[in-house]
């Protein structure tokens, strides 16, 4: 609901005369690709545990987490690019939305990285198997939702 409300406000305010577009950092394209690849890795991890291939599950889960961290680092670098260009949170309506939307998404994704880490620890303690992998299933669902949410936010920011 938070992102739906912010998206609605963004769409409505985009039409006000005071709206000024900002140049989005080109790094966002790379970050989006990294996050999409992380979702692929998490899905490969989920499929591996269903085959009871614990080693592959661990490997893909770790790759997904590392890619998630790379996305977060990339988002910080994108913020740095904006700051270097003189674009700050209060600079324009769009910059305010950019920082708020990407920051909130980043916080949610950090929660996902923590969850992935917990599931990875469970995997190394042999607490996951083809018959018992609910934590991984829940974590992967959350991760895919965060991925889909980012695609929505990216398109929203890009097409304004």
C-alpha positions as CSV (number, residue, x, y, z in Angstrom):
1,X,0.0,0.0,0.0
2,X,2.9,2.3,0.7
3,X,4.3,2.1,-2.8
4,X,0.8,2.2,-4.3
5,X,0.1,5.5,-2.5
6,X,3.4,7.0,-3.4
7,X,3.0,5.9,-7.0
8,X,-0.4,7.5,-7.2
9,X,1.0,10.7,-5.7
10,X,3.9,10.6,-8.2
11,X,1.5,10.2,-11.1
12,X,-0.8,13.0,-9.9
13,X,1.9,15.5,-9.0
14,X,3.8,14.8,-12.3
15,X,1.2,17.1,-14.0
16,X,1.6,20.1,-11.8
17,X,3.4,23.2,-13.3
18,X,6.2,23.1,-10.7
19,X,7.3,19.6,-11.9
20,X,10.8,19.5,-13.2
21,X,12.3,16.3,-14.6
22,X,15.7,15.2,-13.5
23,X,18.2,13.2,-15.5
24,X,18.1,9.7,-14.0
25,X,21.4,8.0,-13.5
26,X,22.2,5.6,-16.3
27,X,23.5,3.2,-13.7
28,X,19.8,2.3,-13.0
29,X,19.8,0.2,-16.1
30,X,22.7,-1.9,-14.8
31,X,21.2,-2.1,-11.3
32,X,17.9,-3.3,-12.8
33,X,19.8,-6.1,-14.7
34,X,21.6,-7.1,-11.5
35,X,18.4,-7.3,-9.6
36,X,16.7,-9.4,-12.3
37,X,19.7,-11.7,-12.3
38,X,19.4,-12.0,-8.5
39,X,15.8,-13.2,-9.0
40,X,17.0,-15.8,-11.5
41,X,19.6,-17.0,-9.0
42,X,17.0,-17.2,-6.2
43,X,14.6,-19.1,-8.4
44,X,17.4,-21.5,-9.4
45,X,18.1,-22.0,-5.7
46,X,14.4,-22.8,-5.1
47,X,14.3,-25.3,-7.9
48,X,17.5,-26.9,-6.7
49,X,16.1,-27.6,-3.3
50,X,13.0,-29.1,-4.8
51,X,15.3,-31.6,-6.5
52,X,17.1,-32.1,-3.1
53,X,20.3,-30.6,-4.6
54,X,21.4,-28.8,-1.4
55,X,24.8,-27.8,-2.8
56,X,23.3,-26.0,-5.8
57,X,20.7,-24.5,-3.6
58,X,23.3,-23.0,-1.3
59,X,25.4,-21.8,-4.2
60,X,22.5,-20.1,-6.1
61,X,21.1,-18.6,-2.9
62,X,24.5,-17.1,-2.1
63,X,24.8,-15.7,-5.6
64,X,21.3,-14.2,-5.3
65,X,22.3,-12.5,-2.0
66,X,25.5,-11.2,-3.4
67,X,23.7,-9.8,-6.4
68,X,21.2,-8.2,-4.1
69,X,24.0,-6.5,-2.2
70,X,25.5,-5.4,-5.5
71,X,22.1,-3.8,-6.5
72,X,22.1,-1.9,-3.2
73,X,25.6,-0.7,-3.7
74,X,24.6,0.3,-7.2
75,X,21.7,2.3,-5.9
76,X,24.0,4.1,-3.5
77,X,26.3,4.9,-6.5
78,X,23.3,6.2,-8.4
79,X,22.5,8.5,-5.5
80,X,26.1,9.6,-5.5
81,X,25.8,10.4,-9.3
82,X,22.8,12.6,-8.6
83,X,24.5,14.4,-5.7
84,X,27.5,15.0,-7.9
85,X,25.2,16.5,-10.5
86,X,23.7,18.8,-7.8
87,X,20.4,16.9,-7.5
88,X,19.4,16.5,-3.9
89,X,16.2,15.2,-2.1
90,X,14.6,18.7,-2.0
91,X,15.8,19.9,-5.4
92,X,12.6,19.1,-7.3
93,X,9.4,17.1,-6.8
94,X,10.8,14.3,-9.0
95,X,14.1,14.2,-7.1
96,X,12.2,13.9,-3.8
97,X,10.2,11.0,-5.2
98,X,13.3,9.4,-6.6
99,X,15.1,9.4,-3.3
100,X,12.1,8.4,-1.3
101,X,11.0,5.6,-3.7
102,X,14.5,4.1,-4.2
103,X,15.3,4.5,-0.5
104,X,12.2,2.7,0.7
105,X,12.7,0.0,-1.9
106,X,16.3,-0.3,-0.8
107,X,15.2,-0.7,2.9
108,X,12.8,-3.4,1.9
109,X,15.5,-5.2,-0.2
110,X,17.9,-5.0,2.8
111,X,15.3,-6.9,4.7
112,X,15.3,-9.5,2.0
113,X,19.0,-9.8,2.1
114,X,18.8,-10.4,5.9
115,X,16.1,-13.1,5.2
116,X,18.3,-14.7,2.5
117,X,21.2,-14.7,4.9
118,X,19.1,-16.5,7.6
119,X,17.9,-19.0,5.0
120,X,21.5,-19.6,3.8
121,X,22.6,-20.2,7.4
122,X,19.7,-22.7,7.7
123,X,20.9,-24.4,4.5
124,X,24.5,-24.7,5.8
125,X,23.1,-26.3,9.0
126,X,21.2,-28.8,6.8
127,X,17.8,-27.6,8.0
128,X,16.4,-27.4,4.4
129,X,15.5,-30.3,2.2
130,X,13.2,-31.2,-0.7
131,X,10.5,-32.0,1.9
132,X,11.2,-28.9,4.1
133,X,12.0,-25.7,2.4
134,X,9.2,-23.3,3.4
135,X,11.6,-20.6,4.5
136,X,13.3,-20.6,1.1
137,X,9.9,-20.5,-0.7
138,X,8.7,-17.6,1.4
139,X,12.0,-15.7,1.0
140,X,12.0,-16.3,-2.8
141,X,8.4,-15.0,-3.1
142,X,9.4,-11.9,-1.2
143,X,12.4,-11.4,-3.3
144,X,10.4,-11.8,-6.6
145,X,7.9,-9.2,-5.3
146,X,10.7,-6.8,-4.5
147,X,12.1,-7.4,-8.0
148,X,8.7,-6.8,-9.6
149,X,8.2,-3.7,-7.5
150,X,11.6,-2.3,-8.6
151,X,10.6,-2.9,-12.3
152,X,7.4,-0.9,-11.6
153,X,9.3,1.9,-9.9
154,X,12.0,2.1,-12.5
155,X,9.4,2.3,-15.3
156,X,7.5,4.9,-13.3
157,X,10.6,7.1,-12.8
158,X,11.8,6.5,-16.4
159,X,8.6,7.3,-18.2
160,X,7.8,10.6,-16.4
